[in-house]
Amino acid sequence: MKDSSLYRLEVAPLMILPLARSPLFSYASTVPVEPGSLVSISFGRQMGQGIVFECRALPGRRPTWMKFVTAVIEPALLTGAQCALAQEISTEYFTPLGKTLKHFIAKRVRERLTKKSGGHTVVPKVIRLTKEERVLMANPFWAQSERPLFIDTSLDTGAKRSLLLAIKHYEKSQKQVLVLVPEITLIPILLRALESAFPTAKIATLQSHLSNGAYFSAWERVRSGEARIILSTRQGLFAPFKDLGAIIVTEEQDESYKQWDMSPRYHGKRVAELLAHIHQATLILTSGTPSVETLARIERGDMLPVARLPIHPPFGSRLSVVNLRLERYRRNYSPVSEELALHIEEALSRREQILLYINRQGLSAFSVCERCKEVFRCKECDHPLINTVDGGFRCLNCSFETGSFPSCPSCGHLVFRHVGFGTEKVEREIRKRFPRARIARLDSSTQKSARALQEIISQGLAGELDIIIGTQMALKDPPLPKLSLVAMIDADSLLLFPDFQADERLFRDISRAMRQTVSSPSGRVIVQTFHPEHAFFQKIVTEGSSSILATFIEERRDFAYPPFARFVALGATGKSAQEVNKKSEHLARALSPLLTKDCRLYPTKSVDRPKKRGQFESTTLLRFRETLPSSIRTFLEKNSKDLIIDIDPLALR
């Protein structure tokens, strides 16, 4: 006998399941359930949750194996666009659909699905367009969505005026605009600029530092369409947009858009492109120092610049390269060169602000036993330990910490010689030399809470700090209002890093520093290095940015690096070096017969040291053109459980 009014639901359980099988499972329901609904299901011997992808009438009798959904937790929780994007990400980044869907349903949202909230408005001033800007706004390319747009912000002053103009255009069309920032610290200043420029617009922010209630309120306003401008880090890509018209990726060159430490290992720019395609929205990338990938796309016509890219002259006299070898010859072993100390004194006398940038925490780079000359390494991952102010040591790789005043594990000696310097050592030296200066250190050890981080940034923006010492996060933060001096304490730690993008990253950091000091008549950037004769330093002093960037593109083309080829990193892990090496050898043997003429395999070297928390890891690189051959994709799907698969990795090592 036929069951009356039954419906067949195709449900994706929010669980990690093998990629080789279908991610959808059939369930029955006595009522129709909208696609995108969050339902409670019985899966095997456990209860769980899932997302409905399809609902249709069930003809005939219900099969005995088909279970009923237990309950509908929230109808139409995800939009059709969100479901489509989840499937795209799952396929492209070799991540189970159930795990991918969890990015679209934050835990805090699932906990508060019954609460609603309204929007907020502010009433400051509005943007007034210049004649040139009115002409620019009338350009028909704003209406096209086939090609992404690029806005160069290198000549912007204030609050990214060109970015605000782009938002103004799409806000007029009554569509939602998603604005992505690479770091959470950039949200407050851009939010104030948006509120000032668009006093009647409903603005929502999505960020991890929000309370559960505030996050759910913003999430609901996005879903209802009440929020017209959404400001977020890359997690905003998974929001339930009702009518998305444009996606603006600010500082598109920033590597923070890449999720590298957990699957799906997606890149925010790529997901933004997929999202724009699904919504038929316009994708806009902005940057003052565009990535090589973006410049290459503009060069071949895949991306449209909103205006002619500016030609920048050489940095000239505003950039100083200091030879640290001469400092050592003069018996100056401090991280602060005499030239830098002189410029700091002058800036302080003018009541200007200083940013000292060093890409390393702690007091030193590593420590060596005075007796046996062994480098003091982490017992969990073999990474060099750095010393701290309390007499102990810690590992920046896995967070392992020793007690105070440990002994050498090789010979038991208690005295170590500390080599190099980090943020803490620079801070100690600066406080000794400039005791009256108001100084703050900004690195991961000082910004363990959102409040502590925001307090330092607020003090800097209010002019209450004279000197900020920090890692790269300090360079990314909103520019200080009185900033006139930026110094890179140890440029070699960036330039000599074993990666093909090392010189590009250092160039971007120097360019950003130059932009942050350009509004000051006495603005200057100082770069300290032991290798001033290096071709890179010779080039940045004599050549303009356009010429340097063109060289980067040619080098990538010559060596078939992205974007002229793509890579996938295949990681194997284990508890011993022997186990990992065996897995790598097996992987290389299995992949070799599947290679085509456009694919090349780069097997890993033998592993002899653990990488993190006692785990050994090796990486095999596979280079291909545009898309992976179907045979290799099938192999990776079948073996995804045993591999760490990273499409378009940040580093090739």
DRENFI-284454 format. One record per residue (C-alpha): x, y, z; residue in three letters; chain. Coordinates in steps of 0.05 Angstrom, whole numbers. Layout:
N
X;Y;Z;ALA;A
...
***
This chain:
653
0;0;0;MET;A
26;69;-18;LYS;A
48;116;39;ASP;A
6;180;34;SER;A
40;247;23;SER;A
112;225;31;LEU;A
172;264;6;TYR;A
243;242;-9;ARG;A
297;288;17;LEU;A
370;287;-6;GLU;A
409;307;56;VAL;A
483;323;66;ALA;A
502;302;137;PRO;A
546;351;174;LEU;A
599;298;182;MET;A
667;280;152;ILE;A
654;226;101;LEU;A
698;196;46;PRO;A
702;238;-18;LEU;A
697;178;-63;ALA;A
624;166;-46;ARG;A
563;211;-56;SER;A
556;263;0;PRO;A
480;261;-4;LEU;A
436;210;32;PHE;A
361;197;23;SER;A
311;209;79;TYR;A
236;210;81;ALA;A
190;264;107;SER;A
115;271;116;THR;A
118;345;97;VAL;A
156;381;42;PRO;A
221;411;67;VAL;A
255;470;31;GLU;A
325;459;4;PRO;A
376;491;51;GLY;A
338;471;113;SER;A
376;446;174;LEU;A
347;379;197;VAL;A
360;328;251;SER;A
375;258;225;ILE;A
395;189;248;SER;A
459;168;213;PHE;A
481;97;228;GLY;A
478;90;303;ARG;A
485;164;319;GLN;A
442;225;316;MET;A
466;285;276;GLY;A
447;344;233;GLN;A
445;354;158;GLY;A
427;403;103;ILE;A
372;387;54;VAL;A
394;394;-19;PHE;A
332;367;-54;GLU;A
260;352;-38;CYS;A
212;315;-84;ARG;A
151;272;-78;ALA;A
164;199;-62;LEU;A
127;154;-111;PRO;A
104;86;-88;GLY;A
122;55;-21;ARG;A
177;80;23;ARG;A
237;32;21;PRO;A
250;-1;88;THR;A
321;25;89;TRP;A
299;98;83;MET;A
294;132;151;LYS;A
252;192;168;PHE;A
284;258;186;VAL;A
277;268;261;THR;A
260;342;260;ALA;A
266;405;219;VAL;A
310;450;261;ILE;A
308;512;216;GLU;A
273;517;148;PRO;A
314;546;91;ALA;A
374;561;136;LEU;A
420;564;75;LEU;A
404;596;9;THR;A
410;560;-57;GLY;A
472;601;-72;ALA;A
504;578;-7;GLN;A
490;505;-23;CYS;A
519;514;-93;ALA;A
581;548;-66;LEU;A
591;493;-14;ALA;A
591;441;-69;GLN;A
640;482;-111;GLU;A
689;489;-52;ILE;A
682;415;-33;SER;A
699;394;-104;THR;A
756;444;-117;GLU;A
791;436;-49;TYR;A
780;361;-39;PHE;A
741;371;26;THR;A
680;330;48;PRO;A
615;368;35;LEU;A
593;359;107;GLY;A
656;391;134;LYS;A
651;448;83;THR;A
579;463;102;LEU;A
600;476;174;LYS;A
634;539;149;HIS;A
566;564;127;PHE;A
532;548;193;ILE;A
573;577;250;ALA;A
562;542;316;LYS;A
538;606;348;ARG;A
484;612;294;VAL;A
459;541;306;ARG;A
454;557;380;GLU;A
411;619;370;ARG;A
366;604;311;LEU;A
303;630;345;THR;A
328;701;359;LYS;A
320;760;312;LYS;A
349;830;312;SER;A
343;896;275;GLY;A
394;940;241;GLY;A
429;1005;259;HIS;A
439;1071;225;THR;A
486;1129;236;VAL;A
482;1200;212;VAL;A
550;1232;194;PRO;A
571;1264;129;LYS;A
562;1238;57;VAL;A
611;1231;-1;ILE;A
614;1289;-51;ARG;A
641;1270;-119;LEU;A
692;1310;-157;THR;A
682;1322;-232;LYS;A
732;1267;-250;GLU;A
698;1219;-202;GLU;A
629;1233;-232;ARG;A
658;1215;-301;VAL;A
688;1152;-272;LEU;A
622;1132;-239;MET;A
586;1139;-305;ALA;A
632;1089;-339;ASN;A
590;1029;-363;PRO;A
642;977;-340;PHE;A
612;981;-270;TRP;A
551;944;-295;ALA;A
589;885;-325;GLN;A
601;823;-284;SER;A
637;778;-334;GLU;A
706;801;-315;ARG;A
731;821;-246;PRO;A
750;894;-236;LEU;A
813;921;-204;PHE;A
821;987;-167;ILE;A
891;1012;-153;ASP;A
893;1045;-84;THR;A
966;1064;-83;SER;A
950;1138;-92;LEU;A
891;1138;-43;ASP;A
893;1182;18;THR;A
847;1179;78;GLY;A
795;1124;80;ALA;A
804;1089;13;LYS;A
763;1137;-29;ARG;A
761;1095;-91;SER;A
735;1036;-50;LEU;A
679;1080;-22;LEU;A
661;1103;-92;LEU;A
653;1031;-114;ALA;A
608;1016;-56;ILE;A
568;1079;-70;LYS;A
554;1056;-140;HIS;A
527;988;-119;TYR;A
490;1016;-58;GLU;A
449;1057;-107;LYS;A
425;994;-141;SER;A
395;969;-74;GLN;A
436;906;-77;LYS;A
480;878;-21;GLN;A
554;893;-23;VAL;A
605;848;12;LEU;A
670;882;32;VAL;A
726;835;53;LEU;A
787;855;93;VAL;A
846;809;106;PRO;A
854;824;180;GLU;A
803;836;235;ILE;A
842;897;259;THR;A
823;934;194;LEU;A
749;929;207;ILE;A
738;987;257;PRO;A
771;1042;216;ILE;A
737;1020;151;LEU;A
670;1013;188;LEU;A
676;1086;211;ARG;A
691;1107;140;ALA;A
631;1069;113;LEU;A
585;1097;166;GLU;A
608;1167;150;SER;A
600;1158;75;ALA;A
533;1121;77;PHE;A
493;1149;135;PRO;A
427;1117;116;THR;A
455;1048;97;ALA;A
446;987;141;LYS;A
516;960;154;ILE;A
532;893;185;ALA;A
599;865;207;THR;A
615;791;212;LEU;A
678;775;252;GLN;A
701;725;303;SER;A
710;777;358;HIS;A
635;790;362;LEU;A
593;760;418;SER;A
546;704;400;ASN;A
486;751;404;GLY;A
518;805;361;ALA;A
542;754;309;TYR;A
473;723;303;PHE;A
441;791;297;SER;A
487;810;239;ALA;A
477;741;207;TRP;A
401;749;209;GLU;A
404;819;179;ARG;A
445;792;121;VAL;A
397;735;110;ARG;A
335;780;112;SER;A
367;829;63;GLY;A
363;886;114;GLU;A
438;894;116;ALA;A
460;927;50;ARG;A
535;932;64;ILE;A
570;873;97;ILE;A
640;883;124;LEU;A
678;820;143;SER;A
740;778;141;THR;A
739;718;94;ARG;A
686;683;137;GLN;A
636;732;106;GLY;A
640;692;42;LEU;A
595;639;74;PHE;A
540;688;96;ALA;A
467;678;71;PRO;A
462;736;22;PHE;A
393;752;-4;LYS;A
411;796;-64;ASP;A
486;803;-72;LEU;A
508;854;-124;GLY;A
583;862;-112;ALA;A
641;832;-74;ILE;A
700;878;-59;ILE;A
764;844;-37;VAL;A
808;897;-5;THR;A
884;887;-2;GLU;A
876;829;-49;GLU;A
950;812;-46;GLN;A
946;794;28;ASP;A
962;721;44;GLU;A
913;721;103;SER;A
858;706;52;TYR;A
886;635;47;LYS;A
864;584;98;GLN;A
925;540;103;TRP;A
919;505;170;ASP;A
854;466;162;MET;A
809;440;107;SER;A
779;464;64;PRO;A
845;499;48;ARG;A
811;552;6;TYR;A
835;620;-18;HIS;A
786;676;-5;GLY;A
798;708;-73;LYS;A
780;644;-110;ARG;A
718;632;-67;VAL;A
698;704;-78;ALA;A
702;692;-153;GLU;A
659;629;-146;LEU;A
609;667;-103;LEU;A
605;725;-153;ALA;A
592;676;-210;HIS;A
535;642;-171;ILE;A
502;709;-154;HIS;A
519;741;-222;GLN;A
552;795;-180;ALA;A
611;839;-197;THR;A
678;822;-165;LEU;A
724;880;-149;ILE;A
795;872;-124;LEU;A
833;930;-92;THR;A
906;939;-74;SER;A
962;989;-72;GLY;A
1012;934;-84;THR;A
975;883;-127;PRO;A
996;810;-128;SER;A
1033;782;-187;VAL;A
973;738;-202;GLU;A
928;799;-208;THR;A
977;837;-252;LEU;A
984;777;-298;ALA;A
908;773;-305;ARG;A
904;847;-322;ILE;A
960;837;-373;GLU;A
923;781;-410;ARG;A
855;815;-406;GLY;A
821;770;-355;ASP;A
813;828;-307;MET;A
794;900;-321;LEU;A
828;958;-285;PRO;A
779;1013;-267;VAL;A
831;1066;-286;ALA;A
900;1065;-318;ARG;A
950;1034;-270;LEU;A
997;1088;-244;PRO;A
1071;1087;-261;ILE;A
1110;1097;-197;HIS;A
1180;1128;-197;PRO;A
1237;1098;-156;PRO;A
1230;1105;-81;PHE;A
1290;1152;-82;GLY;A
1317;1189;-21;SER;A
1257;1170;23;ARG;A
1285;1099;26;LEU;A
1350;1083;63;SER;A
1385;1016;61;VAL;A
1431;1007;123;VAL;A
1490;960;121;ASN;A
1490;920;187;LEU;A
1559;892;172;ARG;A
1587;962;181;LEU;A
1549;968;247;GLU;A
1582;905;272;ARG;A
1650;929;248;TYR;A
1638;992;290;ARG;A
1623;948;351;ARG;A
1548;963;349;ASN;A
1514;896;364;TYR;A
1446;927;378;SER;A
1387;913;332;PRO;A
1382;989;324;VAL;A
1433;1019;277;SER;A
1463;1088;291;GLU;A
1427;1117;230;GLU;A
1361;1089;254;LEU;A
1372;1115;324;ALA;A
1386;1185;296;LEU;A
1322;1185;255;HIS;A
1282;1160;315;ILE;A
1309;1218;357;GLU;A
1290;1268;303;GLU;A
1220;1239;294;ALA;A
1208;1241;369;LEU;A
1232;1314;372;SER;A
1179;1331;319;ARG;A
1126;1293;359;ARG;A
1117;1243;302;GLU;A
1105;1169;306;GLN;A
1151;1110;290;ILE;A
1137;1038;270;LEU;A
1192;987;279;LEU;A
1177;923;241;TYR;A
1212;856;253;ILE;A
1183;790;229;ASN;A
1201;750;291;ARG;A
1177;747;362;GLN;A
1217;736;426;GLY;A
1286;759;446;LEU;A
1327;722;393;SER;A
1323;679;331;ALA;A
1352;617;365;PHE;A
1399;597;422;SER;A
1463;556;423;VAL;A
1493;519;482;CYS;A
1558;553;503;GLU;A
1592;486;517;ARG;A
1572;437;463;CYS;A
1548;488;410;LYS;A
1483;451;398;GLU;A
1422;492;378;VAL;A
1369;487;432;PHE;A
1309;455;397;ARG;A
1237;439;414;CYS;A
1229;367;438;LYS;A
1161;363;404;GLU;A
1177;388;334;CYS;A
1252;401;332;ASP;A
1241;474;316;HIS;A
1293;523;346;PRO;A
1268;551;412;LEU;A
1270;626;427;ILE;A
1285;654;496;ASN;A
1236;696;535;THR;A
1242;751;587;VAL;A
1225;703;645;ASP;A
1287;660;631;GLY;A
1249;605;595;GLY;A
1243;583;523;PHE;A
1184;574;477;ARG;A
1170;545;408;CYS;A
1136;590;357;LEU;A
1117;529;316;ASN;A
1078;487;366;CYS;A
1074;532;428;SER;A
1116;485;472;PHE;A
1146;520;532;GLU;A
1203;501;579;THR;A
1209;520;652;GLY;A
1254;576;674;SER;A
1329;567;663;PHE;A
1329;498;630;PRO;A
1392;458;617;SER;A
1420;435;550;CYS;A
1390;367;533;PRO;A
1456;345;501;SER;A
1506;363;556;CYS;A
1467;392;614;GLY;A
1500;460;610;HIS;A
1458;519;635;LEU;A
1487;576;594;VAL;A
1464;592;523;PHE;A
1486;643;472;ARG;A
1427;678;439;HIS;A
1433;693;365;VAL;A
1393;745;326;GLY;A
1336;787;354;PHE;A
1260;790;358;GLY;A
1206;839;379;THR;A
1221;832;454;GLU;A
1295;847;446;LYS;A
1280;907;401;VAL;A
1230;933;453;GLU;A
1282;925;509;ARG;A
1334;963;469;GLU;A
1286;1019;449;ILE;A
1262;1029;521;ARG;A
1334;1034;543;LYS;A
1353;1085;490;ARG;A
1289;1127;492;PHE;A
1261;1121;563;PRO;A
1212;1179;555;ARG;A
1179;1152;492;ALA;A
1110;1120;496;ARG;A
1123;1050;469;ILE;A
1079;989;454;ALA;A
1095;920;426;ARG;A
1046;888;378;LEU;A
1054;813;365;ASP;A
1015;750;379;SER;A
1041;747;451;SER;A
1013;816;468;THR;A
947;811;431;GLN;A
919;747;461;LYS;A
850;781;468;SER;A
811;825;420;ALA;A
807;879;473;ARG;A
882;882;483;ALA;A
894;886;408;LEU;A
842;941;398;GLN;A
869;981;456;GLU;A
939;985;425;ILE;A
910;1004;357;ILE;A
864;1056;388;SER;A
922;1087;427;GLN;A
963;1091;363;GLY;A
907;1123;323;LEU;A
894;1173;378;ALA;A
968;1194;378;GLY;A
979;1167;448;GLU;A
1038;1123;426;LEU;A
1104;1147;399;ASP;A
1135;1080;378;ILE;A
1102;1014;359;ILE;A
1145;952;353;ILE;A
1112;894;319;GLY;A
1111;836;271;THR;A
1075;839;204;GLN;A
1007;851;238;MET;A
1033;920;258;ALA;A
1048;937;185;LEU;A
979;914;164;LYS;A
942;955;216;ASP;A
910;1022;199;PRO;A
964;1075;186;PRO;A
981;1119;246;LEU;A
960;1192;236;PRO;A
1030;1221;252;LYS;A
1072;1165;224;LEU;A
1136;1190;192;SER;A
1186;1133;202;LEU;A
1180;1059;187;VAL;A
1241;1015;198;ALA;A
1251;942;179;MET;A
1298;917;232;ILE;A
1318;852;197;ASP;A
1300;851;123;ALA;A
1343;789;112;ASP;A
1295;745;151;SER;A
1244;759;96;LEU;A
1288;763;35;LEU;A
1329;700;48;LEU;A
1269;658;64;PHE;A
1270;595;20;PRO;A
1209;611;-23;ASP;A
1201;639;-93;PHE;A
1156;695;-68;GLN;A
1205;720;-15;ALA;A
1228;782;-54;ASP;A
1156;797;-74;GLU;A
1133;797;-2;ARG;A
1190;842;20;LEU;A
1175;889;-38;PHE;A
1102;893;-17;ARG;A
1121;907;55;ASP;A
1168;963;34;ILE;A
1116;992;-13;SER;A
1064;991;42;ARG;A
1112;1025;90;ALA;A
1126;1079;37;MET;A
1051;1091;28;ARG;A
1041;1097;103;GLN;A
1093;1152;109;THR;A
1078;1189;45;VAL;A
1033;1241;78;SER;A
1090;1264;124;SER;A
1139;1316;95;PRO;A
1195;1280;132;SER;A
1169;1210;116;GLY;A
1224;1157;111;ARG;A
1232;1082;108;VAL;A
1296;1049;134;ILE;A
1313;977;114;VAL;A
1368;943;154;GLN;A
1406;885;121;THR;A
1472;847;124;PHE;A
1470;842;48;HIS;A
1461;912;18;PRO;A
1496;888;-46;GLU;A
1439;839;-60;HIS;A
1406;852;-127;ALA;A
1339;864;-94;PHE;A
1363;924;-54;PHE;A
1399;952;-114;GLN;A
1335;947;-154;LYS;A
1287;980;-105;ILE;A
1333;1040;-99;VAL;A
1342;1053;-174;THR;A
1279;1025;-207;GLU;A
1205;1043;-203;GLY;A
1151;996;-177;SER;A
1123;983;-246;SER;A
1190;958;-272;SER;A
1201;914;-210;ILE;A
1132;883;-216;LEU;A
1142;869;-290;ALA;A
1206;832;-271;THR;A
1168;790;-221;PHE;A
1118;770;-275;ILE;A
1172;751;-324;GLU;A
1209;709;-272;GLU;A
1145;671;-256;ARG;A
1132;660;-329;ARG;A
1202;634;-342;ASP;A
1200;584;-284;PHE;A
1126;564;-295;ALA;A
1105;589;-227;TYR;A
1033;611;-212;PRO;A
994;640;-246;PRO;A
1027;608;-307;PHE;A
1018;540;-275;ALA;A
983;513;-214;ARG;A
1007;469;-157;PHE;A
976;421;-108;VAL;A
1013;402;-45;ALA;A
1001;331;-20;LEU;A
1021;322;53;GLY;A
1032;256;88;ALA;A
1037;252;164;THR;A
1058;199;213;GLY;A
1089;186;281;LYS;A
1157;166;253;SER;A
1203;189;197;ALA;A
1204;118;169;GLN;A
1128;116;164;GLU;A
1123;184;129;VAL;A
1179;169;80;ASN;A
1146;103;62;LYS;A
1079;139;50;LYS;A
1114;191;5;SER;A
1148;137;-36;GLU;A
1083;100;-45;HIS;A
1048;164;-66;LEU;A
1101;180;-118;ALA;A
1097;110;-147;ARG;A
1021;113;-150;ALA;A
1018;181;-184;LEU;A
1074;171;-235;SER;A
1033;129;-284;PRO;A
976;181;-281;LEU;A
1018;241;-302;LEU;A
1004;275;-369;THR;A
1051;320;-409;LYS;A
1025;381;-372;ASP;A
1036;350;-303;CYS;A
1101;344;-265;ARG;A
1114;310;-198;LEU;A
1164;337;-147;TYR;A
1175;282;-95;PRO;A
1194;303;-25;THR;A
1262;294;6;LYS;A
1270;244;62;SER;A
1242;269;128;VAL;A
1285;263;190;ASP;A
1254;313;239;ARG;A
1183;322;267;PRO;A
1145;382;243;LYS;A
1094;394;299;LYS;A
1077;362;366;ARG;A
1117;299;351;GLY;A
1084;289;283;GLN;A
1127;279;221;PHE;A
1103;309;155;GLU;A
1127;308;83;SER;A
1100;346;23;THR;A
1097;323;-49;THR;A
1085;377;-101;LEU;A
1046;366;-165;LEU;A
1047;419;-220;ARG;A
993;424;-272;PHE;A
964;475;-321;ARG;A
892;495;-308;GLU;A
855;434;-285;THR;A
877;368;-255;LEU;A
872;307;-300;PRO;A
810;266;-283;SER;A
852;205;-266;SER;A
892;244;-214;ILE;A
829;276;-186;ARG;A
797;207;-178;THR;A
860;182;-143;PHE;A
861;241;-95;LEU;A
787;233;-79;GLU;A
797;159;-62;LYS;A
857;174;-18;ASN;A
836;241;11;SER;A
829;211;81;LYS;A
904;195;83;ASP;A
929;260;52;LEU;A
931;334;68;ILE;A
910;364;1;ILE;A
926;437;-10;ASP;A
906;467;-77;ILE;A
946;530;-95;ASP;A
991;529;-32;PRO;A
1023;593;-9;LEU;A
1093;563;-6;ALA;A
1126;511;-50;LEU;A
1168;473;0;ARG;A
***
